[in-house]
């Protein structure tokens, strides 16, 4: 993939060209350094930078278990971070994120977003909805993010409540994997809880996902807290009993090329709470898995 030292040179995701030029681009890697919608521990604004740095460790050969170099098939760039002025309200920032993502989509590329708190998926979904209509959602997370105690509240625990009500995603073809917090209202989405993942197999989970989304266009979002805190401590709202990296990777590997992913993200990496960069490395690995998924489809 790259022939330079992994500990040196420019900082971009997987050493991809850092550019805003979108001609002929298949996937633009986009950072959203925002964490003002976080309910617990902040720091996810530093997530995109940390994921990029960790990805250098992976930029040396074919990626396991895919055994491919996705950049031989896909033209992937690092678009850099979106400009976010934290002095404005989330509604203004969200509108700007939507505009930026629409620009990329209209140029013919899709996005792999690095976060940043999970609220940012909401304005990203608005952009995708404008281009594709309602999408199926595949959501790896410890939390459902559909809480509605305060219906006007927009944060990283309510955005899918709003996304469903606004018709951005189709709950009848959406599925959430790794859930291990209570929420009485699933809003029509199917759950595969963390316990079920542990007690069954990756083959079982992949089948559940494929049967749920069917032929719908899919947005796939990964909150890094889907992983157990022993694997990913660097996140805002860690929950014990979570998934392990081999489970997430196996599920994704088994899904390809059975589903039609049009957009994807990896969110909620908070480096101040990380240890030895293991959370950032996990996020970078999952992001690379997603690129391999697309290259295999």
C-alpha contacts under 8 A as a table, 3 or more apart, distances in Angstrom:
res1	aa1	res2	aa2	distance
1	X	59	X	5.51
1	X	60	X	5.11
1	X	61	X	5.25
1	X	62	X	7.23
1	X	69	X	6.58
1	X	71	X	7.53
2	X	15	X	7.14
2	X	59	X	5.65
2	X	60	X	5.27
2	X	61	X	7.49
3	X	60	X	6.69
4	X	8	X	7.55
4	X	9	X	7.66
5	X	8	X	5.53
5	X	9	X	7.51
6	X	9	X	7.95
6	X	56	X	5.07
6	X	57	X	5.47
6	X	59	X	7.25
6	X	60	X	7.88
7	X	56	X	7.15
7	X	57	X	7.69
10	X	15	X	7.29
11	X	15	X	6.97
11	X	52	X	6.43
11	X	53	X	6.22
12	X	15	X	5.04
12	X	16	X	6.02
12	X	17	X	7.30
12	X	18	X	6.43
12	X	52	X	5.48
12	X	53	X	7.31
12	X	78	X	6.17
12	X	80	X	7.84
13	X	16	X	5.85
13	X	29	X	7.35
13	X	51	X	7.45
13	X	52	X	4.46
13	X	53	X	7.37
13	X	55	X	5.96
13	X	56	X	7.26
13	X	78	X	6.09
14	X	52	X	6.98
14	X	55	X	5.28
14	X	56	X	5.57
14	X	58	X	6.98
14	X	59	X	5.30
15	X	56	X	6.70
15	X	59	X	6.87
16	X	76	X	6.69
16	X	77	X	5.35
16	X	78	X	5.81
17	X	76	X	7.92
17	X	77	X	5.28
17	X	78	X	5.93
18	X	77	X	6.16
18	X	78	X	4.74
18	X	79	X	5.92
18	X	80	X	6.64
19	X	77	X	6.66
19	X	78	X	6.32
19	X	79	X	5.40
19	X	80	X	7.35
20	X	79	X	5.36
20	X	80	X	7.79
22	X	25	X	5.23
22	X	28	X	7.99
22	X	104	X	7.21
22	X	107	X	6.32
22	X	108	X	7.96
22	X	109	X	7.23
23	X	107	X	7.08
24	X	75	X	7.20
24	X	108	X	7.75
24	X	109	X	7.91
25	X	28	X	7.03
25	X	74	X	7.96
25	X	75	X	5.17
25	X	76	X	6.19
25	X	77	X	7.08
25	X	108	X	7.27
25	X	109	X	5.59
26	X	74	X	5.97
26	X	75	X	5.13
26	X	76	X	5.96
26	X	108	X	7.13
26	X	109	X	4.67
26	X	110	X	6.28
27	X	74	X	7.38
27	X	75	X	6.57
27	X	76	X	4.88
27	X	77	X	6.63
27	X	109	X	5.20
27	X	110	X	4.80
27	X	111	X	5.32
27	X	112	X	6.78
28	X	76	X	5.83
28	X	77	X	5.10
28	X	78	X	5.84
28	X	79	X	5.69
28	X	104	X	7.60
28	X	109	X	6.56
28	X	110	X	6.25
28	X	111	X	4.88
28	X	112	X	6.20
29	X	76	X	7.28
29	X	77	X	6.13
29	X	78	X	4.72
29	X	79	X	5.60
29	X	80	X	7.17
29	X	111	X	5.82
29	X	112	X	4.74
29	X	113	X	5.74
29	X	114	X	7.33
30	X	78	X	6.51
30	X	79	X	5.37
30	X	80	X	5.57
30	X	81	X	5.69
30	X	82	X	7.03
30	X	111	X	6.71
30	X	112	X	6.15
30	X	113	X	4.68
30	X	114	X	6.08
31	X	48	X	5.23
31	X	49	X	7.94
31	X	79	X	7.83
31	X	80	X	5.92
31	X	81	X	4.10
31	X	82	X	6.16
31	X	113	X	5.69
31	X	114	X	4.73
31	X	115	X	6.05
31	X	116	X	7.62
32	X	45	X	7.36
32	X	48	X	6.83
32	X	81	X	5.70
32	X	82	X	5.72
32	X	84	X	7.85
32	X	113	X	7.02
32	X	114	X	6.17
32	X	115	X	5.13
32	X	116	X	5.41
32	X	120	X	7.34
33	X	44	X	6.90
33	X	45	X	3.94
33	X	46	X	6.21
33	X	47	X	6.81
33	X	48	X	6.37
33	X	81	X	6.88
33	X	82	X	7.54
33	X	84	X	7.38
33	X	115	X	6.06
33	X	116	X	4.92
34	X	37	X	7.91
34	X	44	X	6.62
34	X	45	X	4.55
34	X	84	X	7.34
34	X	86	X	7.77
34	X	115	X	7.20
34	X	116	X	4.89
34	X	117	X	6.08
34	X	120	X	7.69
35	X	38	X	5.58
35	X	42	X	6.13
35	X	43	X	6.54
35	X	44	X	5.34
35	X	45	X	5.23
35	X	116	X	5.72
35	X	117	X	4.95
36	X	42	X	7.62
36	X	86	X	7.74
36	X	90	X	7.97
36	X	117	X	7.76
37	X	90	X	7.84
37	X	117	X	6.79
37	X	119	X	6.37
37	X	154	X	7.41
37	X	155	X	4.57
37	X	156	X	5.68
38	X	41	X	6.92
38	X	42	X	6.20
38	X	117	X	6.33
38	X	155	X	6.57
38	X	156	X	5.88
38	X	236	X	7.21
39	X	42	X	8.00
39	X	155	X	7.51
39	X	156	X	7.25
39	X	157	X	7.89
39	X	236	X	7.86
39	X	237	X	7.99
40	X	236	X	5.71
40	X	237	X	6.09
41	X	235	X	7.43
41	X	236	X	4.34
41	X	237	X	6.70
42	X	45	X	7.87
42	X	236	X	6.00
42	X	270	X	6.93
43	X	46	X	5.92
43	X	47	X	7.44
43	X	236	X	7.55
43	X	269	X	7.87
43	X	270	X	4.73
43	X	271	X	6.52
43	X	272	X	6.13
43	X	273	X	7.99
44	X	47	X	4.86
44	X	115	X	6.60
44	X	116	X	4.59
44	X	117	X	5.77
44	X	235	X	7.34
44	X	236	X	7.43
44	X	268	X	5.63
44	X	269	X	5.26
44	X	270	X	4.09
44	X	271	X	6.93
45	X	48	X	7.21
45	X	115	X	7.03
45	X	116	X	5.00
45	X	117	X	7.38
45	X	270	X	7.33
46	X	49	X	5.69
46	X	50	X	6.40
46	X	116	X	7.21
46	X	269	X	7.73
46	X	270	X	6.50
46	X	271	X	6.39
47	X	50	X	5.17
47	X	51	X	6.08
47	X	114	X	7.19
47	X	115	X	5.55
47	X	116	X	5.66
47	X	267	X	7.89
47	X	268	X	7.12
47	X	269	X	4.79
47	X	270	X	5.55
47	X	271	X	6.20
47	X	280	X	7.49
48	X	51	X	5.22
48	X	52	X	6.22
48	X	81	X	7.73
48	X	114	X	5.20
48	X	115	X	5.48
48	X	116	X	6.76
48	X	269	X	7.84
49	X	52	X	5.26
49	X	53	X	6.31
50	X	53	X	5.08
50	X	54	X	6.17
50	X	271	X	6.73
50	X	277	X	7.99
50	X	280	X	5.83
51	X	54	X	5.12
51	X	55	X	6.06
51	X	114	X	7.54
51	X	269	X	7.99
51	X	280	X	4.88
51	X	281	X	6.64
51	X	283	X	6.34
51	X	284	X	5.25
52	X	55	X	5.12
52	X	56	X	6.97
52	X	284	X	7.05
53	X	56	X	5.78
54	X	57	X	5.89
54	X	58	X	7.71
54	X	277	X	7.24
54	X	280	X	5.87
54	X	281	X	5.06
54	X	284	X	6.31
55	X	58	X	5.27
55	X	59	X	6.62
55	X	281	X	6.68
55	X	284	X	5.17
55	X	285	X	7.16
56	X	59	X	5.19
57	X	60	X	7.32
58	X	61	X	7.41
58	X	63	X	7.69
58	X	285	X	7.51
61	X	69	X	6.96
62	X	66	X	7.61
62	X	67	X	5.17
62	X	68	X	4.82
62	X	69	X	4.87
63	X	66	X	5.72
63	X	67	X	5.29
63	X	68	X	5.82
63	X	69	X	6.49
63	X	288	X	7.96
63	X	289	X	7.94
63	X	292	X	7.91
64	X	67	X	5.36
64	X	68	X	7.85
65	X	253	X	7.66
66	X	253	X	7.23
66	X	292	X	6.77
68	X	292	X	7.18
69	X	72	X	5.81
69	X	73	X	7.84
69	X	292	X	7.46
70	X	73	X	5.64
70	X	74	X	6.00
70	X	291	X	6.28
70	X	292	X	5.21
70	X	294	X	7.98
70	X	295	X	5.32
71	X	74	X	4.85
71	X	75	X	6.13
71	X	76	X	6.69
71	X	295	X	7.99
72	X	75	X	7.83
73	X	295	X	6.06
74	X	295	X	6.34
82	X	97	X	7.26
82	X	100	X	7.55
84	X	93	X	6.57
85	X	88	X	6.11
85	X	93	X	7.30
86	X	89	X	7.53
86	X	93	X	7.93
88	X	92	X	6.34
88	X	93	X	6.58
89	X	92	X	5.48
89	X	93	X	6.35
90	X	93	X	4.92
90	X	94	X	5.67
91	X	94	X	5.02
91	X	95	X	6.20
92	X	95	X	5.21
92	X	96	X	6.42
93	X	96	X	5.13
93	X	97	X	6.26
94	X	97	X	5.04
94	X	98	X	6.23
94	X	120	X	7.18
94	X	122	X	7.93
94	X	123	X	5.22
95	X	98	X	5.13
95	X	99	X	6.31
95	X	123	X	6.72
96	X	99	X	5.09
96	X	100	X	6.22
97	X	100	X	5.13
97	X	101	X	6.20
97	X	120	X	7.92
97	X	123	X	6.14
97	X	124	X	6.71
98	X	101	X	5.25
98	X	102	X	6.08
98	X	123	X	5.08
98	X	124	X	5.51
98	X	125	X	7.95
98	X	126	X	6.28
98	X	127	X	5.06
99	X	102	X	5.15
99	X	103	X	6.29
99	X	127	X	7.10
100	X	103	X	5.20
100	X	104	X	6.67
101	X	104	X	5.15
101	X	105	X	6.24
101	X	111	X	7.70
101	X	124	X	6.48
101	X	127	X	6.04
101	X	128	X	7.98
102	X	105	X	4.99
102	X	106	X	5.95
102	X	127	X	5.18
102	X	128	X	7.27
102	X	130	X	7.96
102	X	131	X	7.73
103	X	106	X	5.27
103	X	107	X	6.40
104	X	107	X	5.23
104	X	108	X	6.91
104	X	109	X	5.85
104	X	110	X	6.91
104	X	111	X	7.57
105	X	108	X	5.28
105	X	109	X	5.16
105	X	110	X	5.66
105	X	111	X	7.71
105	X	128	X	7.78
105	X	131	X	7.47
106	X	109	X	7.30
106	X	131	X	7.94
110	X	262	X	6.48
110	X	263	X	5.91
111	X	263	X	5.60
111	X	264	X	6.45
111	X	265	X	7.78
112	X	263	X	6.52
112	X	264	X	5.03
112	X	265	X	5.13
112	X	266	X	7.75
112	X	287	X	7.56
113	X	264	X	6.49
113	X	265	X	4.38
113	X	266	X	6.32
113	X	267	X	7.80
114	X	265	X	5.90
114	X	266	X	5.21
114	X	267	X	5.84
115	X	118	X	7.14
115	X	120	X	7.79
115	X	265	X	7.68
115	X	266	X	6.24
115	X	267	X	4.25
115	X	268	X	5.76
115	X	269	X	6.54
116	X	120	X	7.31
116	X	267	X	5.60
116	X	268	X	5.36
116	X	269	X	6.60
116	X	270	X	7.86
117	X	120	X	6.32
117	X	156	X	6.44
117	X	267	X	5.92
117	X	268	X	4.70
117	X	269	X	7.68
118	X	121	X	5.73
118	X	122	X	7.98
118	X	156	X	5.03
118	X	157	X	7.98
118	X	223	X	6.91
118	X	267	X	5.57
118	X	268	X	5.96
119	X	122	X	5.75
119	X	123	X	7.92
119	X	154	X	7.45
119	X	155	X	5.47
119	X	156	X	4.16
119	X	157	X	7.43
119	X	158	X	7.86
119	X	159	X	5.85
120	X	123	X	5.81
120	X	124	X	6.45
120	X	156	X	7.88
121	X	124	X	4.96
121	X	125	X	5.98
121	X	159	X	7.70
121	X	221	X	7.82
121	X	265	X	7.76
122	X	125	X	5.14
122	X	126	X	6.47
122	X	159	X	5.65
122	X	160	X	7.10
122	X	163	X	6.56
123	X	126	X	4.97
123	X	127	X	6.60
124	X	127	X	5.23
124	X	128	X	6.46
125	X	128	X	4.96
125	X	129	X	5.89
125	X	163	X	7.66
125	X	168	X	6.41
125	X	169	X	7.95
126	X	129	X	5.07
126	X	130	X	6.36
126	X	168	X	6.45
127	X	130	X	5.27
127	X	131	X	6.67
128	X	131	X	5.14
128	X	132	X	5.78
128	X	133	X	7.16
128	X	263	X	7.73
129	X	132	X	5.11
129	X	133	X	4.30
129	X	134	X	5.58
129	X	135	X	7.05
129	X	168	X	5.61
129	X	169	X	7.95
130	X	133	X	5.93
132	X	135	X	7.27
132	X	217	X	7.82
133	X	168	X	7.04
134	X	167	X	6.06
134	X	168	X	4.78
134	X	169	X	4.70
134	X	170	X	5.76
135	X	168	X	6.52
135	X	169	X	4.60
135	X	170	X	5.71
135	X	216	X	6.85
135	X	217	X	5.55
135	X	218	X	5.48
135	X	219	X	6.41
136	X	169	X	5.68
136	X	170	X	5.33
136	X	171	X	6.99
136	X	173	X	5.21
136	X	174	X	4.93
136	X	213	X	5.98
136	X	216	X	6.08
136	X	217	X	6.06
136	X	218	X	4.67
136	X	219	X	6.26
137	X	169	X	6.44
137	X	170	X	7.34
137	X	171	X	7.54
137	X	173	X	7.19
137	X	174	X	4.53
137	X	175	X	6.26
137	X	176	X	7.92
137	X	213	X	7.79
137	X	218	X	5.70
137	X	219	X	5.11
137	X	220	X	5.93
137	X	221	X	7.55
138	X	174	X	5.90
138	X	175	X	5.21
138	X	176	X	6.02
138	X	177	X	7.73
138	X	209	X	7.56
138	X	218	X	6.97
138	X	219	X	6.34
138	X	220	X	4.69
138	X	221	X	6.27
139	X	174	X	7.96
139	X	175	X	6.26
139	X	176	X	4.59
139	X	177	X	6.08
139	X	220	X	6.02
139	X	221	X	5.01
139	X	222	X	5.96
139	X	223	X	7.72
140	X	176	X	5.79
140	X	177	X	4.73
140	X	178	X	5.92
140	X	179	X	7.79
140	X	221	X	6.38
140	X	222	X	4.75
140	X	223	X	5.93
140	X	224	X	7.92
140	X	226	X	5.64
141	X	144	X	6.92
141	X	176	X	6.99
141	X	177	X	6.22
141	X	178	X	5.42
141	X	179	X	5.82
141	X	222	X	6.46
141	X	223	X	5.07
141	X	224	X	7.04
141	X	225	X	5.94
141	X	226	X	3.99
141	X	227	X	7.79
142	X	177	X	7.90
142	X	178	X	5.43
142	X	179	X	4.31
142	X	180	X	5.26
142	X	181	X	6.47
142	X	194	X	7.81
142	X	223	X	7.80
142	X	225	X	5.88
142	X	226	X	4.72
142	X	227	X	7.77
142	X	238	X	8.00
142	X	239	X	6.64
142	X	242	X	7.09
143	X	157	X	7.66
143	X	179	X	5.40
143	X	180	X	6.59
143	X	181	X	5.70
144	X	147	X	7.63
144	X	157	X	7.53
144	X	160	X	7.98
144	X	176	X	7.08
144	X	179	X	6.57
144	X	181	X	7.71
144	X	183	X	7.30
144	X	186	X	7.53
145	X	156	X	6.72
145	X	157	X	4.04
145	X	158	X	5.05
145	X	159	X	6.36
145	X	160	X	5.78
145	X	161	X	6.98
146	X	157	X	6.27
146	X	158	X	4.87
146	X	159	X	6.65
146	X	160	X	5.16
146	X	161	X	4.21
146	X	162	X	7.76
146	X	185	X	7.84
146	X	186	X	7.29
146	X	187	X	7.51
147	X	157	X	6.16
147	X	158	X	5.11
147	X	161	X	6.46
147	X	183	X	7.23
148	X	151	X	5.13
148	X	153	X	8.00
148	X	158	X	6.40
148	X	161	X	6.60
150	X	153	X	5.41
153	X	158	X	6.98
154	X	157	X	7.82
154	X	158	X	5.83
154	X	159	X	6.07
155	X	158	X	5.54
155	X	159	X	6.23
156	X	159	X	6.08
157	X	160	X	7.78
158	X	161	X	5.31
158	X	162	X	6.67
159	X	162	X	5.24
159	X	163	X	6.07
160	X	163	X	4.62
160	X	164	X	5.93
161	X	164	X	5.47
161	X	165	X	6.35
161	X	187	X	7.63
162	X	165	X	5.08
162	X	166	X	5.98
163	X	166	X	5.18
163	X	167	X	6.20
163	X	168	X	5.08
163	X	169	X	6.17
164	X	167	X	5.13
164	X	168	X	5.93
164	X	169	X	5.46
164	X	170	X	6.80
164	X	171	X	6.77
164	X	187	X	7.82
165	X	168	X	7.75
167	X	170	X	6.79
169	X	174	X	7.70
170	X	173	X	5.73
170	X	174	X	6.33
171	X	174	X	4.81
171	X	175	X	7.73
171	X	187	X	6.98
171	X	188	X	5.25
171	X	189	X	4.84
171	X	190	X	7.99
172	X	188	X	5.98
172	X	189	X	6.14
172	X	190	X	7.91
172	X	212	X	7.75
173	X	189	X	7.38
173	X	212	X	5.18
173	X	213	X	4.61
173	X	214	X	7.45
173	X	216	X	7.53
174	X	189	X	5.39
174	X	190	X	6.46
174	X	212	X	6.49
174	X	213	X	6.12
175	X	189	X	5.55
175	X	190	X	4.66
175	X	191	X	5.83
175	X	192	X	7.39
175	X	209	X	6.58
175	X	212	X	6.86
175	X	213	X	7.72
176	X	179	X	6.80
176	X	189	X	7.11
176	X	190	X	6.20
176	X	191	X	4.92
176	X	192	X	6.05
176	X	193	X	7.83
177	X	191	X	6.11
177	X	192	X	4.71
177	X	193	X	5.88
177	X	194	X	6.94
177	X	197	X	7.97
177	X	226	X	7.80
178	X	192	X	6.20
178	X	193	X	4.76
178	X	194	X	4.03
178	X	195	X	7.76
178	X	197	X	7.07
178	X	226	X	5.57
178	X	227	X	7.93
178	X	242	X	6.56
178	X	243	X	6.49
179	X	191	X	6.94
179	X	192	X	6.77
179	X	193	X	4.52
179	X	194	X	5.53
179	X	226	X	7.42
180	X	193	X	6.04
180	X	194	X	5.90
180	X	195	X	7.73
180	X	239	X	7.56
180	X	241	X	7.50
180	X	242	X	7.50
183	X	186	X	6.76
186	X	189	X	5.59
186	X	190	X	7.43
186	X	191	X	7.99
190	X	212	X	7.97
192	X	196	X	6.14
192	X	197	X	6.84
192	X	205	X	7.41
193	X	196	X	5.17
193	X	197	X	6.42
194	X	197	X	5.08
194	X	198	X	6.24
194	X	241	X	7.05
194	X	242	X	5.87
194	X	243	X	6.39
195	X	198	X	5.10
195	X	199	X	6.03
195	X	241	X	7.84
196	X	199	X	5.05
196	X	200	X	5.86
197	X	200	X	5.41
197	X	201	X	6.33
197	X	202	X	7.15
197	X	205	X	6.74
197	X	243	X	7.61
198	X	201	X	7.13
198	X	243	X	7.55
200	X	204	X	6.48
200	X	205	X	7.69
201	X	204	X	5.15
201	X	205	X	6.44
202	X	205	X	5.08
202	X	206	X	6.00
202	X	247	X	6.29
202	X	250	X	6.05
202	X	251	X	5.08
202	X	254	X	7.70
203	X	206	X	5.25
203	X	207	X	6.19
203	X	251	X	6.94
203	X	254	X	6.90
204	X	207	X	5.21
204	X	208	X	6.32
205	X	208	X	5.02
205	X	209	X	6.29
205	X	251	X	6.75
206	X	209	X	5.13
206	X	210	X	6.15
206	X	251	X	5.39
206	X	252	X	7.44
206	X	254	X	6.23
206	X	255	X	5.69
207	X	210	X	5.16
207	X	211	X	6.04
207	X	255	X	7.85
208	X	211	X	5.31
208	X	212	X	6.15
209	X	212	X	5.13
209	X	213	X	6.28
210	X	213	X	5.54
210	X	214	X	5.61
210	X	255	X	7.04
210	X	258	X	6.82
210	X	259	X	6.64
211	X	214	X	5.34
213	X	216	X	5.73
213	X	217	X	8.00
213	X	218	X	7.35
213	X	259	X	7.53
214	X	259	X	7.06
215	X	259	X	6.67
215	X	260	X	6.92
216	X	259	X	7.86
216	X	260	X	6.89
217	X	259	X	7.84
217	X	260	X	5.31
217	X	261	X	6.05
217	X	262	X	6.32
218	X	259	X	7.44
218	X	260	X	5.80
218	X	261	X	4.56
218	X	262	X	5.79
218	X	263	X	7.01
219	X	261	X	5.84
219	X	262	X	5.95
219	X	263	X	4.84
219	X	264	X	5.59
220	X	261	X	6.80
220	X	263	X	6.38
220	X	264	X	4.65
220	X	265	X	6.63
221	X	264	X	5.46
221	X	265	X	4.91
221	X	266	X	6.12
221	X	267	X	7.66
222	X	226	X	7.35
222	X	264	X	8.00
222	X	265	X	6.13
222	X	266	X	4.73
222	X	267	X	6.13
223	X	226	X	5.81
223	X	266	X	5.98
223	X	267	X	4.88
223	X	268	X	5.78
224	X	227	X	5.93
224	X	232	X	6.97
224	X	235	X	7.05
224	X	266	X	6.77
224	X	267	X	6.05
224	X	268	X	5.84
224	X	269	X	6.37
224	X	279	X	7.75
224	X	283	X	6.66
225	X	228	X	6.77
225	X	229	X	7.28
225	X	232	X	6.83
225	X	235	X	6.36
225	X	237	X	6.92
225	X	238	X	5.63
225	X	239	X	7.03
225	X	242	X	7.73
225	X	268	X	7.24
226	X	242	X	5.94
226	X	243	X	6.08
227	X	231	X	6.22
227	X	232	X	5.97
227	X	242	X	4.91
227	X	243	X	4.46
227	X	244	X	5.63
227	X	245	X	7.07
228	X	231	X	5.36
228	X	232	X	6.11
228	X	233	X	7.73
228	X	238	X	7.48
228	X	239	X	6.75
228	X	240	X	5.65
228	X	241	X	5.78
228	X	242	X	3.78
228	X	243	X	5.33
228	X	244	X	6.33
229	X	232	X	4.70
229	X	233	X	4.41
229	X	234	X	7.85
229	X	238	X	5.82
229	X	239	X	6.59
229	X	240	X	6.07
229	X	242	X	7.25
230	X	233	X	6.14
231	X	244	X	6.71
231	X	245	X	7.51
231	X	278	X	6.98
231	X	279	X	6.81
231	X	282	X	7.87
232	X	235	X	6.99
232	X	274	X	7.31
232	X	278	X	6.44
232	X	279	X	4.40
232	X	282	X	7.22
233	X	238	X	6.77
233	X	273	X	6.31
233	X	274	X	5.44
233	X	275	X	7.05
233	X	279	X	6.39
234	X	269	X	5.97
234	X	270	X	4.89
234	X	271	X	5.42
234	X	272	X	6.76
234	X	273	X	4.26
234	X	274	X	3.72
234	X	275	X	7.08
234	X	279	X	5.53
234	X	280	X	7.77
235	X	238	X	6.10
235	X	268	X	5.71
235	X	269	X	5.08
235	X	270	X	4.61
235	X	271	X	7.41
235	X	273	X	6.52
235	X	274	X	7.40
235	X	279	X	7.86
236	X	268	X	6.65
236	X	269	X	7.59
236	X	270	X	6.32
239	X	242	X	6.79
243	X	247	X	6.54
243	X	248	X	7.10
244	X	247	X	5.45
244	X	248	X	6.65
245	X	248	X	5.28
245	X	249	X	6.07
245	X	282	X	7.26
246	X	249	X	5.12
246	X	250	X	5.88
247	X	250	X	5.19
247	X	251	X	6.14
248	X	251	X	5.24
248	X	252	X	6.33
249	X	252	X	5.26
249	X	253	X	6.07
249	X	286	X	7.15
249	X	289	X	7.10
250	X	253	X	5.03
250	X	254	X	6.07
251	X	254	X	5.24
251	X	255	X	6.29
252	X	255	X	5.14
252	X	256	X	6.64
252	X	289	X	7.45
252	X	290	X	7.72
252	X	293	X	7.23
253	X	256	X	5.72
253	X	289	X	7.90
253	X	293	X	7.00
255	X	258	X	5.45
255	X	259	X	6.78
256	X	259	X	6.61
256	X	293	X	5.70
256	X	294	X	7.90
256	X	296	X	6.52
256	X	297	X	6.11
257	X	260	X	7.73
257	X	293	X	7.09
257	X	294	X	7.92
257	X	296	X	6.15
257	X	297	X	4.32
258	X	297	X	7.60
260	X	297	X	7.95
261	X	264	X	7.40
261	X	294	X	7.49
264	X	290	X	7.69
265	X	287	X	7.53
266	X	283	X	6.51
266	X	286	X	7.59
266	X	287	X	6.54
269	X	279	X	6.84
269	X	280	X	6.65
269	X	283	X	7.42
270	X	273	X	6.00
270	X	274	X	6.79
271	X	274	X	4.86
271	X	277	X	7.42
271	X	279	X	7.64
271	X	280	X	7.19
274	X	277	X	5.86
274	X	278	X	6.82
274	X	279	X	6.06
274	X	280	X	7.74
275	X	278	X	6.11
275	X	279	X	7.48
277	X	280	X	5.26
277	X	281	X	6.09
278	X	281	X	5.04
278	X	282	X	6.07
279	X	282	X	5.01
279	X	283	X	6.19
280	X	283	X	5.09
280	X	284	X	6.09
281	X	284	X	5.05
281	X	285	X	6.01
282	X	285	X	5.10
282	X	286	X	6.20
283	X	286	X	5.14
283	X	287	X	6.10
284	X	287	X	5.03
284	X	288	X	6.17
285	X	288	X	5.06
285	X	289	X	6.11
286	X	289	X	4.82
286	X	290	X	6.25
287	X	290	X	5.09
287	X	291	X	6.52
288	X	291	X	5.04
288	X	292	X	6.22
289	X	292	X	4.98
289	X	293	X	6.04
290	X	293	X	4.86
290	X	294	X	6.34
291	X	294	X	5.11
291	X	295	X	6.18
292	X	295	X	4.92
292	X	296	X	6.05
293	X	296	X	5.16
293	X	297	X	6.34
294	X	297	X	5.22
